[in-house]
Amino acid sequence: MGAYSEKVMDHFMNPRNVGELENPDGIGRVGNPTCGDIMEFQIKVENDRIADVKFKTFGCGAAIAVSSMVSELAKGKTLDEAMKITNRMVAKELDGLPKNKMHCSNLGADALHKAIIDYRRKRGEQVEDIEEHEHEDEEVESHA
């Protein structure tokens, strides 16, 4: 697994925020039929901020690391700030991902965004569903 950075390996071996929330305010699920990865994010919202976030991921080590990093990036952010988390941001925070694993960073951001949309819809807000990203395979250079 030499293609992965130390940060990817750390988040894979010691993922943060794994599990389920009791009575989550929003839930977002995405899956990629090509690679088989499935991600679910659950959020608790207080004062328009993500007070807590948990995830469950069925997928490769990169998918687990991405979910862990997305959860860390989202915690404490306003909903609007969390909606701006992108695949490139996630990959950069992980010190890069191999080109063939960049789709994982899209899935993590998409699942988080869907959880926020779910929360907003439950509150009666008119929000458009996100289009899941056409998974760009641009590599963010790994420093491993």
N, C-alpha and C positions, 0 to 999 in steps of 0.2 A: 504494500500500500504506500509505496514511496511517492506517489503522485499527489498525496494529500499533505496539506500544511499541518503544523503542530496544532493550530487552533481547530482545524477540522477534526483531527484525531481526538483532541480534548473534549469537544462538544459531542463527538460520537461515543466516546468511552464514559463520559460524565455528563449526560444531557441534563439541561436545566428545564424545570417547569413541565416535566412529564406527568401525565395523569388526567384526571377529570375534575371539574369544578362542580360543587353542589349548586344546583339551580343557576347555570350560566345565563348571562344576559344575552349572549350571542354565540352562535355556533356556525363555523364554516368548514365545509368538506370539499376537497378536490382530489382527483385521481388522474393518473396518466396511464391509459390502457397500454401504451407502447412498452413502458418499463415496469408497470405494475405498482408503482409507488402510490400510496394513499395517505393523505394528511388530513387531520381534523384539528382545528383550533377552537378553543372555548375561551370567552372573555367575560370578565366582570368589569362593569363600568361605574365609576363614581365621579361626579362633577365633570363629565365629558372627558374623563381620562381613563385609560386602561389601568385599573387598580390591580388586576390579577389576570394571568393568562396561563392556560395549560394546553398541552398538545398530546396527540397520539399519532404515531406514524408507523405505517407498515411499508418498509422499503429498505433500501441499501444504507450503508453507513453515511454517505453524503446526505441522503434525505433526512436522516436523524439529526445530523450536525446542523443542517440548514434549519430544521424546525426549532432546534434549541436556540440557535442564534436569532431567528426571527422573534421568538418569544422574549428573548432578552432585549432586543431592540425596541419591541413594542411596549414593554412594561413601563408605566408611568407617563407615556406619551398621551397627548390629546388624540381623539379619534382622527382628526384631520391630519395630524403629524404621522400617525400610524398608517394612514392610507397612502402616504408618500413613500413608504418603505418599498424599495425596488429590488429586483433580482441582482442588479449590479452592486447595490449597497450591501446586500447580504453576502455576496461573493467576496467583495472587498474586505468586509469585516472578518471573514474567515481566512484572509490572506490568500484568496484565490481558490478556484475549483477547476478541475480538469474540464476541458471542453465538453466531453461527453456526459458531464454531470451538471452542467449549467441549468438544465431544465428543472433540477431539484430546487434551485433558488427561486424560480418562477412559482413553483407549486407552493412553497412556504409563504411567499408574499400573497399569492392568490387566496390561500386558505384563511389567512388573517383578514384580508380585505372582505371576504365573504362573511366572516364572523361579525365584522363591523356593520356591514350592510344588513345582516340578519337582525342585529340589535336595533338599528335605526328603523327598520320596517316594523318591528314589534312596538316601537314607540309611535307609529303612525306616520313616520316621515316618508315622503315620496323619494325613493332613491332608485337609480337604475342599477341593474345587475352589472357586474363587471364582466367583460369578456376575458376569459382565461387567455393568458398570453400565448401567442404563437411562440413557442419556446425557442428563443434566440440561443444559438449555441456559441455566442461570443465568449471567448475565454478571458477571464480576468487572471492575469499572470500569477502563478503560484510561486511563492518564495521558499518552497520546501527544498 
